[in-house]
Amino acid sequence: MTEVTRAAEPCGCGCECCSTTAKSTDQEIAELKELRQSVDRRLAELGQS
């Protein structure tokens, strides 16, 4: 089952509860790095206010 966000789009967070297929280690690492970059970018934005 795929979770759907409020925007009616499939959830792409990558957590086990939203993932329906197994991911390769490389794919999981790439997704986690992308998530880290997004978090760092948002933290920097909030720090500037």
C-alpha distance matrix in Angstrom:
0.0 3.8 6.6 9.5 13.0 16.1 17.1 14.2 13.2 10.2 10.8 12.8 14.2 13.3 12.9 11.3 8.9 7.5 8.2 6.7 10.4 13.6 16.0 19.7 22.0 23.6 20.4 19.4 23.1 23.2 20.2 21.8 25.2 23.9 22.4 25.8 27.7 25.9 26.6 30.2 30.7 29.6 31.7 34.7 34.3 34.3 37.3 39.3 39.2
3.8 0.0 3.8 6.4 9.8 13.1 13.8 11.1 9.7 6.4 7.2 9.4 11.2 11.0 11.3 10.9 8.6 5.8 7.2 7.0 10.5 13.7 15.2 18.9 21.0 22.1 18.7 17.7 21.2 20.9 17.7 19.4 22.6 20.9 19.5 23.0 24.6 22.6 23.5 27.1 27.4 26.3 28.6 31.4 30.9 31.1 34.1 35.9 35.9
6.6 3.8 0.0 3.8 6.7 10.0 11.3 9.2 8.4 5.9 5.5 8.8 9.9 10.8 10.7 11.1 8.3 5.8 8.7 9.9 13.3 16.0 17.1 20.8 22.3 23.3 19.9 18.5 21.6 21.3 17.7 19.0 22.1 20.3 18.3 21.7 23.4 21.0 21.5 25.3 25.5 23.9 26.2 29.1 28.4 28.3 31.4 33.3 33.0
9.5 6.4 3.8 0.0 3.8 6.7 7.7 5.5 5.4 4.5 5.4 9.1 11.0 12.8 13.3 14.4 11.8 9.0 11.7 13.0 16.1 18.9 19.6 23.1 24.6 25.1 21.5 20.4 23.2 22.4 18.8 20.2 22.9 20.6 18.7 22.2 23.3 20.5 21.4 25.0 24.7 23.0 25.6 28.3 27.1 27.1 30.5 32.0 31.5
13.0 9.8 6.7 3.8 0.0 3.8 5.2 5.2 5.5 6.2 5.8 9.1 10.4 13.1 13.8 15.7 13.4 10.8 13.8 15.7 18.6 21.0 21.1 24.4 25.4 25.7 22.1 20.8 23.2 22.1 18.4 19.5 21.9 19.3 17.1 20.4 21.3 18.1 18.9 22.5 22.0 19.9 22.5 25.2 23.8 23.7 27.2 28.6 27.9
16.1 13.1 10.0 6.7 3.8 0.0 3.8 5.2 7.4 9.4 9.5 12.6 13.7 16.7 17.3 19.3 16.7 14.5 17.5 19.4 22.3 24.8 24.8 28.1 29.0 29.1 25.6 24.3 26.5 25.2 21.5 22.5 24.6 21.8 19.6 22.7 23.2 19.7 20.3 23.9 22.9 20.5 23.1 25.7 23.8 23.5 27.1 28.3 27.1
17.1 13.8 11.3 7.7 5.2 3.8 0.0 3.8 5.4 8.7 9.6 12.1 14.0 17.0 18.4 20.5 18.5 15.6 18.1 19.8 22.3 24.9 24.6 27.6 28.8 28.4 24.8 24.0 26.1 24.3 20.9 22.3 24.0 20.9 19.2 22.4 22.4 19.0 20.3 23.6 22.2 20.1 23.2 25.4 23.3 23.5 27.2 27.9 27.0
14.2 11.1 9.2 5.5 5.2 5.2 3.8 0.0 3.8 6.7 8.8 11.9 14.3 16.7 17.9 19.5 17.2 14.2 16.4 17.5 20.2 23.2 23.3 26.6 28.2 28.1 24.4 23.8 26.3 24.7 21.2 23.0 25.1 22.1 20.6 24.1 24.4 21.2 22.6 26.0 24.9 23.1 26.1 28.4 26.6 26.9 30.5 31.4 30.7
13.2 9.7 8.4 5.4 5.5 7.4 5.4 3.8 0.0 3.8 6.3 8.7 11.6 13.8 15.6 17.4 15.7 12.2 13.9 15.2 17.5 20.2 20.1 23.2 24.8 24.5 20.8 20.4 22.9 21.2 17.8 19.9 21.9 18.9 17.8 21.4 21.7 18.8 20.5 23.9 22.8 21.5 24.6 26.8 25.3 26.0 29.4 30.4 30.1
10.2 6.4 5.9 4.5 6.2 9.4 8.7 6.7 3.8 0.0 3.8 6.2 9.3 10.7 12.5 13.9 12.4 8.7 10.2 11.4 13.8 16.5 16.6 19.9 21.7 21.7 18.0 17.5 20.3 19.0 15.6 17.8 20.2 17.6 16.5 20.2 21.0 18.5 20.0 23.5 23.0 21.9 24.8 27.2 26.2 26.8 30.0 31.4 31.3
10.8 7.2 5.5 5.4 5.8 9.5 9.6 8.8 6.3 3.8 0.0 3.8 5.8 7.8 9.3 11.3 10.0 6.6 8.7 11.1 13.4 15.6 15.4 18.6 19.8 20.1 16.5 15.3 17.9 17.0 13.3 14.9 17.5 15.3 13.5 17.1 18.3 15.8 16.9 20.5 20.5 19.3 21.8 24.5 23.8 24.1 27.2 28.9 29.0
12.8 9.4 8.8 9.1 9.1 12.6 12.1 11.9 8.7 6.2 3.8 0.0 3.8 5.4 8.2 10.8 10.8 7.4 8.1 11.0 12.3 13.8 12.8 15.7 16.7 16.6 13.0 12.0 14.4 13.3 9.7 11.6 14.1 11.8 10.5 14.3 15.4 13.4 14.9 18.2 18.3 17.8 20.3 22.7 22.4 23.2 26.0 27.7 28.2
14.2 11.2 9.9 11.0 10.4 13.7 14.0 14.3 11.6 9.3 5.8 3.8 0.0 3.8 5.7 9.1 9.5 7.3 8.4 12.0 13.3 14.0 12.9 15.6 15.8 16.1 13.0 10.9 13.0 12.6 8.8 9.4 12.3 10.8 8.5 11.9 13.8 11.9 12.5 16.1 16.8 16.0 18.0 20.8 20.9 21.3 23.9 26.0 26.6
13.3 11.0 10.8 12.8 13.1 16.7 17.0 16.7 13.8 10.7 7.8 5.4 3.8 0.0 3.8 6.5 8.1 6.3 5.9 9.5 10.1 10.3 9.3 12.1 12.5 13.3 10.3 8.1 10.9 11.1 7.7 8.6 12.0 11.3 9.7 12.8 15.1 14.1 14.8 18.0 19.1 18.9 20.6 23.3 23.8 24.3 26.6 28.8 29.7
12.9 11.3 10.7 13.3 13.8 17.3 18.4 17.9 15.6 12.5 9.3 8.2 5.7 3.8 0.0 3.8 5.5 5.6 6.2 9.8 11.1 11.0 10.9 13.8 13.8 15.4 13.0 10.0 12.6 13.8 10.6 10.3 14.1 13.9 11.7 14.2 17.0 16.0 15.8 19.1 20.7 20.1 21.3 24.3 25.0 25.0 27.2 29.8 30.5
11.3 10.9 11.1 14.4 15.7 19.3 20.5 19.5 17.4 13.9 11.3 10.8 9.1 6.5 3.8 0.0 3.8 5.5 5.2 7.9 9.2 9.2 10.3 13.4 13.8 16.2 14.0 11.3 14.4 15.9 13.2 13.2 17.0 17.2 15.2 17.6 20.5 19.7 19.5 22.7 24.5 23.9 25.0 28.1 28.8 28.7 30.8 33.5 34.2
8.9 8.6 8.3 11.8 13.4 16.7 18.5 17.2 15.7 12.4 10.0 10.8 9.5 8.1 5.5 3.8 0.0 3.8 5.8 8.0 10.7 11.8 13.3 16.7 17.5 19.6 17.0 14.6 17.7 18.8 15.7 15.8 19.5 19.2 16.9 19.6 22.3 20.9 20.6 24.1 25.5 24.4 25.7 29.0 29.3 28.9 31.4 33.9 34.2
7.5 5.8 5.8 9.0 10.8 14.5 15.6 14.2 12.2 8.7 6.6 7.4 7.3 6.3 5.6 5.5 3.8 0.0 3.8 6.5 9.3 11.2 12.2 15.8 17.0 18.5 15.5 13.6 16.8 17.2 13.9 14.8 18.3 17.3 15.4 18.6 20.8 19.2 19.5 23.1 24.0 23.0 24.8 27.8 27.8 27.9 30.5 32.8 33.1
8.2 7.2 8.7 11.7 13.8 17.5 18.1 16.4 13.9 10.2 8.7 8.1 8.4 5.9 6.2 5.2 5.8 3.8 0.0 3.8 5.7 7.5 8.7 12.4 14.1 15.7 12.7 11.2 14.9 15.4 12.6 14.0 17.4 16.8 15.6 18.7 20.9 19.8 20.6 23.8 24.9 24.4 26.3 29.0 29.3 29.7 32.2 34.4 35.0
6.7 7.0 9.9 13.0 15.7 19.4 19.8 17.5 15.2 11.4 11.1 11.0 12.0 9.5 9.8 7.9 8.0 6.5 3.8 0.0 3.8 7.0 9.4 13.1 15.5 17.3 14.4 13.6 17.4 17.9 15.5 17.2 20.6 19.9 19.1 22.2 24.3 23.3 24.2 27.4 28.4 28.0 29.9 32.6 32.9 33.3 35.9 38.0 38.6
10.4 10.5 13.3 16.1 18.6 22.3 22.3 20.2 17.5 13.8 13.4 12.3 13.3 10.1 11.1 9.2 10.7 9.3 5.7 3.8 0.0 3.8 6.4 9.8 12.7 14.4 11.9 11.7 15.5 16.1 14.4 16.4 19.5 19.2 19.0 22.0 23.9 23.5 24.7 27.5 28.6 28.7 30.6 33.1 33.6 34.4 36.6 38.7 39.7
13.6 13.7 16.0 18.9 21.0 24.8 24.9 23.2 20.2 16.5 15.6 13.8 14.0 10.3 11.0 9.2 11.8 11.2 7.5 7.0 3.8 0.0 3.8 6.8 9.4 11.7 9.9 9.5 13.1 14.4 13.3 14.9 18.0 18.4 18.4 20.9 23.1 23.2 24.1 26.7 28.1 28.6 30.2 32.5 33.5 34.3 36.2 38.5 39.7
16.0 15.2 17.1 19.6 21.1 24.8 24.6 23.3 20.1 16.6 15.4 12.8 12.9 9.3 10.9 10.3 13.3 12.2 8.7 9.4 6.4 3.8 0.0 3.7 6.4 8.1 6.1 6.2 9.7 10.7 10.2 12.0 14.7 15.2 15.7 18.0 20.0 20.5 21.7 24.0 25.4 26.2 27.8 29.9 31.0 32.1 33.9 36.0 37.5
19.7 18.9 20.8 23.1 24.4 28.1 27.6 26.6 23.2 19.9 18.6 15.7 15.6 12.1 13.8 13.4 16.7 15.8 12.4 13.1 9.8 6.8 3.7 0.0 3.8 5.4 5.2 6.2 8.6 10.0 10.7 12.4 14.3 15.5 16.6 18.4 20.2 21.3 22.6 24.4 25.9 27.2 28.6 30.4 31.9 33.2 34.6 36.7 38.5
22.0 21.0 22.3 24.6 25.4 29.0 28.8 28.2 24.8 21.7 19.8 16.7 15.8 12.5 13.8 13.8 17.5 17.0 14.1 15.5 12.7 9.4 6.4 3.8 0.0 3.8 5.5 5.1 6.1 8.6 9.9 10.5 12.3 14.3 15.3 16.4 18.4 20.0 20.9 22.4 24.3 25.8 26.7 28.5 30.3 31.5 32.6 34.9 36.9
23.6 22.1 23.3 25.1 25.7 29.1 28.4 28.1 24.5 21.7 20.1 16.6 16.1 13.3 15.4 16.2 19.6 18.5 15.7 17.3 14.4 11.7 8.1 5.4 3.8 0.0 3.8 5.5 5.1 6.2 8.6 9.9 10.6 12.4 14.2 15.3 16.6 18.5 20.0 21.0 22.6 24.5 25.7 27.0 28.8 30.4 31.4 33.4 35.6
20.4 18.7 19.9 21.5 22.1 25.6 24.8 24.4 20.8 18.0 16.5 13.0 13.0 10.3 13.0 14.0 17.0 15.5 12.7 14.4 11.9 9.9 6.1 5.2 5.5 3.8 0.0 3.8 5.5 5.1 6.2 8.6 10.0 10.7 12.4 14.3 15.5 16.7 18.5 20.0 21.2 22.8 24.4 25.9 27.3 28.9 30.3 32.1 34.1
19.4 17.7 18.5 20.4 20.8 24.3 24.0 23.8 20.4 17.5 15.3 12.0 10.9 8.1 10.0 11.3 14.6 13.6 11.2 13.6 11.7 9.5 6.2 6.2 5.1 5.5 3.8 0.0 3.8 5.5 5.2 6.2 8.6 9.9 10.5 12.3 14.3 15.4 16.4 18.3 20.0 21.2 22.4 24.3 25.8 27.0 28.4 30.6 32.4
23.1 21.2 21.6 23.2 23.2 26.5 26.1 26.3 22.9 20.3 17.9 14.4 13.0 10.9 12.6 14.4 17.7 16.8 14.9 17.4 15.5 13.1 9.7 8.6 6.1 5.1 5.5 3.8 0.0 3.8 5.5 5.1 6.2 8.6 9.8 10.4 12.4 14.3 15.2 16.3 18.3 20.0 20.9 22.4 24.4 25.7 26.7 28.8 31.0
23.2 20.9 21.3 22.4 22.1 25.2 24.3 24.7 21.2 19.0 17.0 13.3 12.6 11.1 13.8 15.9 18.8 17.2 15.4 17.9 16.1 14.4 10.7 10.0 8.6 6.2 5.1 5.5 3.8 0.0 3.8 5.5 5.2 6.2 8.7 9.9 10.7 12.5 14.3 15.4 16.6 18.6 20.0 21.2 22.8 24.6 25.7 27.5 29.7
20.2 17.7 17.7 18.8 18.4 21.5 20.9 21.2 17.8 15.6 13.3 9.7 8.8 7.7 10.6 13.2 15.7 13.9 12.6 15.5 14.4 13.3 10.2 10.7 9.9 8.6 6.2 5.2 5.5 3.8 0.0 3.8 5.5 5.1 6.2 8.6 9.9 10.6 12.3 14.2 15.3 16.6 18.3 20.0 21.2 22.7 24.3 26.2 28.0
21.8 19.4 19.0 20.2 19.5 22.5 22.3 23.0 19.9 17.8 14.9 11.6 9.4 8.6 10.3 13.2 15.8 14.8 14.0 17.2 16.4 14.9 12.0 12.4 10.5 9.9 8.6 6.2 5.1 5.5 3.8 0.0 3.8 5.4 5.0 6.1 8.6 9.8 10.4 12.2 14.1 15.3 16.3 18.2 19.9 21.0 22.3 24.5 26.4
25.2 22.6 22.1 22.9 21.9 24.6 24.0 25.1 21.9 20.2 17.5 14.1 12.3 12.0 14.1 17.0 19.5 18.3 17.4 20.6 19.5 18.0 14.7 14.3 12.3 10.6 10.0 8.6 6.2 5.2 5.5 3.8 0.0 3.8 5.4 5.0 6.2 8.7 9.8 10.5 12.2 14.3 15.2 16.4 18.4 20.0 20.9 22.8 25.1
23.9 20.9 20.3 20.6 19.3 21.8 20.9 22.1 18.9 17.6 15.3 11.8 10.8 11.3 13.9 17.2 19.2 17.3 16.8 19.9 19.2 18.4 15.2 15.5 14.3 12.4 10.7 9.9 8.6 6.2 5.1 5.4 3.8 0.0 3.8 5.4 5.1 6.3 8.7 9.9 10.6 12.4 14.3 15.4 16.7 18.6 20.0 21.5 23.6
22.4 19.5 18.3 18.7 17.1 19.6 19.2 20.6 17.8 16.5 13.5 10.5 8.5 9.7 11.7 15.2 16.9 15.4 15.6 19.1 19.0 18.4 15.7 16.6 15.3 14.2 12.4 10.5 9.8 8.7 6.2 5.0 5.4 3.8 0.0 3.8 5.4 5.1 6.2 8.6 9.8 10.7 12.3 14.2 15.4 16.6 18.3 20.3 21.9
25.8 23.0 21.7 22.2 20.4 22.7 22.4 24.1 21.4 20.2 17.1 14.3 11.9 12.8 14.2 17.6 19.6 18.6 18.7 22.2 22.0 20.9 18.0 18.4 16.4 15.3 14.3 12.3 10.4 9.9 8.6 6.1 5.0 5.4 3.8 0.0 3.8 5.4 5.1 6.1 8.5 9.9 10.5 12.2 14.2 15.3 16.3 18.5 20.6
27.7 24.6 23.4 23.3 21.3 23.2 22.4 24.4 21.7 21.0 18.3 15.4 13.8 15.1 17.0 20.5 22.3 20.8 20.9 24.3 23.9 23.1 20.0 20.2 18.4 16.6 15.5 14.3 12.4 10.7 9.9 8.6 6.2 5.1 5.4 3.8 0.0 3.8 5.4 5.1 6.0 8.6 9.8 10.5 12.3 14.3 15.2 16.8 19.2
25.9 22.6 21.0 20.5 18.1 19.7 19.0 21.2 18.8 18.5 15.8 13.4 11.9 14.1 16.0 19.7 20.9 19.2 19.8 23.3 23.5 23.2 20.5 21.3 20.0 18.5 16.7 15.4 14.3 12.5 10.6 9.8 8.7 6.3 5.1 5.4 3.8 0.0 3.8 5.5 5.1 6.2 8.6 9.9 10.6 12.4 14.2 15.7 17.4
26.6 23.5 21.5 21.4 18.9 20.3 20.3 22.6 20.5 20.0 16.9 14.9 12.5 14.8 15.8 19.5 20.6 19.5 20.6 24.2 24.7 24.1 21.7 22.6 20.9 20.0 18.5 16.4 15.2 14.3 12.3 10.4 9.8 8.7 6.2 5.1 5.4 3.8 0.0 3.8 5.4 5.2 6.1 8.6 9.9 10.6 12.1 14.4 16.0
30.2 27.1 25.3 25.0 22.5 23.9 23.6 26.0 23.9 23.5 20.5 18.2 16.1 18.0 19.1 22.7 24.1 23.1 23.8 27.4 27.5 26.7 24.0 24.4 22.4 21.0 20.0 18.3 16.3 15.4 14.2 12.2 10.5 9.9 8.6 6.1 5.1 5.5 3.8 0.0 3.8 5.5 5.1 6.2 8.7 9.9 10.4 12.6 14.9
30.7 27.4 25.5 24.7 22.0 22.9 22.2 24.9 22.8 23.0 20.5 18.3 16.8 19.1 20.7 24.5 25.5 24.0 24.9 28.4 28.6 28.1 25.4 25.9 24.3 22.6 21.2 20.0 18.3 16.6 15.3 14.1 12.2 10.6 9.8 8.5 6.0 5.1 5.4 3.8 0.0 3.8 5.5 5.2 6.3 8.8 9.9 11.0 13.3
29.6 26.3 23.9 23.0 19.9 20.5 20.1 23.1 21.5 21.9 19.3 17.8 16.0 18.9 20.1 23.9 24.4 23.0 24.4 28.0 28.7 28.6 26.2 27.2 25.8 24.5 22.8 21.2 20.0 18.6 16.6 15.3 14.3 12.4 10.7 9.9 8.6 6.2 5.2 5.5 3.8 0.0 3.8 5.3 5.0 6.2 8.5 10.0 11.3
31.7 28.6 26.2 25.6 22.5 23.1 23.2 26.1 24.6 24.8 21.8 20.3 18.0 20.6 21.3 25.0 25.7 24.8 26.3 29.9 30.6 30.2 27.8 28.6 26.7 25.7 24.4 22.4 20.9 20.0 18.3 16.3 15.2 14.3 12.3 10.5 9.8 8.6 6.1 5.1 5.5 3.8 0.0 3.8 5.4 5.1 6.1 8.8 10.4
34.7 31.4 29.1 28.3 25.2 25.7 25.4 28.4 26.8 27.2 24.5 22.7 20.8 23.3 24.3 28.1 29.0 27.8 29.0 32.6 33.1 32.5 29.9 30.4 28.5 27.0 25.9 24.3 22.4 21.2 20.0 18.2 16.4 15.4 14.2 12.2 10.5 9.9 8.6 6.2 5.2 5.3 3.8 0.0 3.8 5.5 5.0 6.4 9.2
34.3 30.9 28.4 27.1 23.8 23.8 23.3 26.6 25.3 26.2 23.8 22.4 20.9 23.8 25.0 28.8 29.3 27.8 29.3 32.9 33.6 33.5 31.0 31.9 30.3 28.8 27.3 25.8 24.4 22.8 21.2 19.9 18.4 16.7 15.4 14.2 12.3 10.6 9.9 8.7 6.3 5.0 5.4 3.8 0.0 3.8 5.4 5.4 7.1
34.3 31.1 28.3 27.1 23.7 23.5 23.5 26.9 26.0 26.8 24.1 23.2 21.3 24.3 25.0 28.7 28.9 27.9 29.7 33.3 34.4 34.3 32.1 33.2 31.5 30.4 28.9 27.0 25.7 24.6 22.7 21.0 20.0 18.6 16.6 15.3 14.3 12.4 10.6 9.9 8.8 6.2 5.1 5.5 3.8 0.0 3.8 5.4 5.6
37.3 34.1 31.4 30.5 27.2 27.1 27.2 30.5 29.4 30.0 27.2 26.0 23.9 26.6 27.2 30.8 31.4 30.5 32.2 35.9 36.6 36.2 33.9 34.6 32.6 31.4 30.3 28.4 26.7 25.7 24.3 22.3 20.9 20.0 18.3 16.3 15.2 14.2 12.1 10.4 9.9 8.5 6.1 5.0 5.4 3.8 0.0 3.8 5.6
39.3 35.9 33.3 32.0 28.6 28.3 27.9 31.4 30.4 31.4 28.9 27.7 26.0 28.8 29.8 33.5 33.9 32.8 34.4 38.0 38.7 38.5 36.0 36.7 34.9 33.4 32.1 30.6 28.8 27.5 26.2 24.5 22.8 21.5 20.3 18.5 16.8 15.7 14.4 12.6 11.0 10.0 8.8 6.4 5.4 5.4 3.8 0.0 3.8
39.2 35.9 33.0 31.5 27.9 27.1 27.0 30.7 30.1 31.3 29.0 28.2 26.6 29.7 30.5 34.2 34.2 33.1 35.0 38.6 39.7 39.7 37.5 38.5 36.9 35.6 34.1 32.4 31.0 29.7 28.0 26.4 25.1 23.6 21.9 20.6 19.2 17.4 16.0 14.9 13.3 11.3 10.4 9.2 7.1 5.6 5.6 3.8 0.0
